[in-house]
Amino acid sequence: MRDINDKRAIVDALWGGRPTELVADDTGKRSYSDMTLKGAALLAFIGTVLITAFLTWTFVFNVLNVLRGVAPPVVLFSSFIYAFACFALAVFFFVFHRAQP
């Protein structure tokens, strides 16, 4: 079994004895993203609208399948909940986006 000095020797050999040189220097500057809160709200709104369209499409197909007798009517409950919740979230993101300066 090796002792701790052997492990340090291996680490020193692998890292060249200076592991802190591999870390970037702290320049004191902060980098800020170009993404504003209004831009993030718009991006979230666009994504939610796309998901809402997909879930509404799925709900319409579920209604058609229930009318044809292919799917049980209980499928409509969960499909409606998903579509309505996503629509409510899209409305929230739209209002949130409009409220940003």
Sequence and secondary structure as in RCSB ss.txt:
>XXXX:A:sequence
MRDINDKRAIVDALWGGRPTELVADDTGKRSYSDMTLKGAALLAFIGTVLITAFLTWTFVFNVLNVLRGVAPPVV
LFSSFIYAFACFALAVFFFVFHRAQP
>XXXX:A:secstr
   HHHHHHHHHHHHTT GGGGS    S     S  HHHHHHHHHHHHHHHHHHHHHHHHHHHHHHHHTSS THH
HHHHHHHHHHHHHHHHHHHHHHHH  
